[in-house]
Amino acid sequence: MPLIKVQTSVPTPAKSEVEAMLKSLSAKLAKHTGKPESYVMTAFESEVPMTFAGNTDPVCYLEIKSVGTMKSEQTQSMSQDFCQEINQALGVPQNRIYIEFADARGAMWGWNGTTFG
């Protein structure tokens, strides 16, 4: 049920680098949310035309969704952790990364022919 989606303007890294980053993000998201990693999904899109602060320097947008309620201390910790991870993996400066955190109601999240609520 937790999802982390990465969209960035940077060129696509080597496949092995992308896979390593996604596996790391998956493990970290499971840890931060307290949910089993077997339910975590990651997604990555590179070379997305994007601007930030009026220019096209490298930029990244993360979407983090999870069934349940994320507390402010959780989102603070996730922001620090994921900004650092993206900076190291993709070279995007931390001040050019936006993260959207979204709680989802179980009934609004489908899986395996049913929902979580």
C-alpha distance (Angstrom), angle and dihedral (degrees) to the residues before:
residue distance angle dihedral
M1 . . .
P2 3.80 . .
L3 3.79 112.2 .
I4 3.79 131.0 -170.3
K5 3.81 116.4 -171.1
V6 3.80 120.6 -172.9
Q7 3.80 121.7 -160.3
T8 3.78 118.3 178.7
S9 3.77 141.4 166.6
V10 3.81 93.8 -138.6
P11 3.82 122.2 106.2
T12 3.78 117.0 -91.9
P13 3.82 111.5 -86.0
A14 3.81 121.4 -140.3
K15 3.81 113.1 -65.6
S16 3.81 91.8 -113.1
E17 3.83 90.7 53.6
V18 3.81 92.0 50.2
E19 3.79 91.6 48.5
A20 3.81 91.9 48.7
M21 3.82 91.1 49.8
L22 3.82 92.9 48.1
K23 3.81 92.3 48.3
S24 3.79 90.4 49.9
L25 3.82 92.1 48.0
S26 3.82 90.1 48.2
A27 3.80 93.5 52.9
K28 3.80 92.2 45.0
L29 3.81 93.5 48.6
A30 3.80 91.0 50.9
K31 3.81 89.8 50.6
H32 3.82 94.4 47.1
T33 3.81 94.5 47.2
G34 3.80 97.1 37.6
K35 3.81 89.6 -128.8
P36 3.82 125.3 131.3
E37 3.80 112.5 -92.4
S38 3.81 87.3 -131.7
Y39 3.84 86.2 76.7
V40 3.84 97.4 45.3
M41 3.81 119.7 106.7
T42 3.79 125.5 -167.2
A43 3.80 129.4 -167.9
F44 3.79 132.8 -174.2
E45 3.81 131.6 -163.5
S46 3.79 120.8 177.6
E47 3.78 134.0 -175.1
V48 3.81 91.3 34.6
P49 3.82 110.2 160.7
M50 3.82 102.6 -113.3
T51 3.79 141.4 155.6
F52 3.79 131.9 -160.3
A53 3.81 125.4 -176.8
G54 3.79 88.7 1.9
N55 3.81 97.2 -59.9
T56 3.79 140.6 88.6
D57 3.81 98.7 -126.6
P58 3.84 112.3 135.8
V59 3.79 111.4 -60.1
C60 3.80 137.4 170.1
Y61 3.80 137.0 -159.5
L62 3.81 121.7 -162.4
E63 3.77 126.2 -165.8
I64 3.79 116.7 -161.3
K65 3.79 118.3 -174.7
S66 3.77 130.8 173.0
V67 3.79 138.8 166.8
G68 3.78 107.9 -107.9
T69 3.76 132.6 24.8
M70 3.78 124.5 -46.6
K71 3.79 112.8 -153.1
S72 3.80 123.2 -138.8
E73 3.81 92.8 -110.1
Q74 3.83 88.2 54.1
T75 3.79 93.8 50.3
Q76 3.81 91.5 45.7
S77 3.78 90.6 53.1
M78 3.81 92.6 44.4
S79 3.81 91.7 49.1
Q80 3.79 91.4 53.8
D81 3.81 93.6 44.4
F82 3.80 97.9 44.5
C83 3.81 95.7 42.2
Q84 3.78 88.8 53.7
E85 3.82 91.6 47.1
I86 3.83 93.4 49.8
N87 3.80 91.5 45.6
Q88 3.80 91.2 53.1
A89 3.81 96.1 40.9
L90 3.82 100.4 40.8
G91 3.80 105.4 16.5
V92 3.81 93.7 -121.5
P93 3.81 110.5 148.8
Q94 3.80 111.9 -114.3
N95 3.81 91.4 -122.9
R96 3.83 88.5 60.9
I97 3.81 95.4 56.1
Y98 3.79 123.1 94.7
I99 3.81 121.3 -168.9
E100 3.78 124.5 -163.6
F101 3.81 114.5 -159.6
A102 3.80 115.5 -162.2
D103 3.79 130.3 -178.6
A104 3.79 114.1 -147.9
R105 3.78 126.7 -156.2
G106 3.79 111.4 -123.6
A107 3.79 92.3 -121.2
M108 3.81 89.2 56.9
W109 3.83 95.2 54.8
G110 3.80 117.2 75.0
W111 3.80 129.2 -161.1
N112 3.79 136.7 159.5
G113 3.79 94.4 1.2
T114 3.81 95.0 -50.8
T115 3.80 140.0 58.8
F116 3.80 135.8 -108.4
G117 3.81 93.5 -115.4
